[in-house]
């Protein structure tokens, strides 16, 4: 990371917008979790993010929602698939597949972001492989 990026992150960490931004990010995450579970007719109790006034409260609410989500997610799997909770780098097949999916999804998103902001100054020494452009595209449709 370069010094400018780190400096901006530190300034934002201490800004007045950090709690509002955290609320918005967590709200989107919970909304998407609820939508996925609803597609499989699973219930997901809604929490009230608006009442949270500290960053600790927001993160605690997010952790509680994640615990409920992963419990319901595990119930969707076959009974023969051992899944107690989400645990990165665990040895069960469900967590391993989630690790693989997250890794490639995040890699793709980071590279898309870098390409979007790459003006030849900040990321000049960075060369991006072209294989990431088409990794998730449909092979049946022309690029």
N, C-alpha and C positions, 0 to 999 in steps of 0.2 A: 504494500500500500504506500501511496505517496503521502508526504507531509500535509499537503493541502486537504486531502480526503480525511485524514485523521483529525486535523484541526476542526474541520466542519462537523465531524461526528461529535467531538467533545463539546463544541458550542451548542449543538442541538440537544445533547444529553442534558444540559443545564438550562434549556430554554423553557418558557412557559407553555409551549405547544406539545411537550413530550407526553403528557397525560392524555390530551385530546387525540394525538396521533395514535398512541397505544390503544385507546378505546376504539378508534375507527378500525385499526388493523385486527383487533380481537373480535370486533363485531362482524367483520367480513368472514373471518375464520369460523366463528360459531354459526353464522348464517349458512355457509357452505357445508358444514358438518350436518346441520339440521336438514338441509335439502337432500343430501346424500342418504341419510337415514330415512327420511320421509319417502324416498323413492322405493325403499324396501319395507314400508309400513312400520317403521320403528319410531317410537316416541323419543323426543329429545326435549327435556325441560329447558325452558327459556330462562335466562338470567337477566337481571337488569344492570346493564353496564352504565347507565346514566347516573346511578346512585354512587358509583365509585368516584372517590375524590383523590385518591393517592395512587401512585404507580404500583405500590405493593398490592392494593386492593384489586386493581385491574389484572395484575399477574396472577393473583390468587384465584380470581374468578375464571381466568383462562385455564388454569390448571384443573380446577374442578370440572369445567366443561369438557376438557380433554379426557379426563378420567371416565366420565360418563360416555363420551363418544367412543373411546376405545373399547369399553365394556360392550356396548351395543354392536360395534364393528365385529368384535370377536364372536358374538352370537350369530352373525351372518355366515360365518365360516362353517365348513363341514365339521361334524363332531369329531372326526378322526384327525383334524388339524389342531394341534396344541397351540393355543394362543391365550395367555393370561392377561397380557397388557402390552402396550407398545414399548419396546425396549430396543433402541438402536444397538446394532452389533450383537444381538442375541443369536442363539443357535437354532431357534425354531424356524420353520420354513416361511411362515407368514411374515415375521419380522425381517428375515433376510430379503424377501421379495420387496417389502416396503423400503428397505434400505437401498436396494438397487434402483427402484423407481424414483425415490427422492433424489438420489445422486445424479441421475441423468436428467431429471426434470430441472433441478436447480442449476446444473451446469449449463443447460440450454438457456434458461432464463437469464443467468449472469452474462453469458455471451451475447444474447440479444440486447441486453442493456448496454454493454460495453460498445457494441457496434452502433447503437443508437446515439451514444454521446461521444463517440470517437471522432474528435475533430483534428486529429493528427498532432495534438500538442501533449495532452495529459497522458494518453495511452500510446504514444508514438512507437515505443519499442515493442508493443504487443502485436504479435501476428496471430490472426484468428484462422484456424483451419476451416476450409469450406464445408467439410463433412457435417458440421453442426447445423448448417442451413437447411439440410434436407433430411436430417435424422428422423423427424417426426412427420414428415410429409407422406401423403398417401402414394404408394408406388404406382397405383393405377391411373392417377391423374397427372397430366403433364406439369412440369415445374414452371 
